[in-house]
């Protein structure tokens, strides 16, 4: 959860396919984005290319 200057809280989550990362599961936002970016790269690399 992230709290803004007005005291409102927001839940931050990044989803890619069936994988999702919540801010509470990572050390910080940068780490969460790095994990999601790696997962997208990994999934793209594993896709079959039809020719």
ABEGO torsion letter per residue (X at the ends): XBBBAAGBBBBBBBBBEABBBBAAABABAAAAAAAAAAAAAAAAAABBBBX
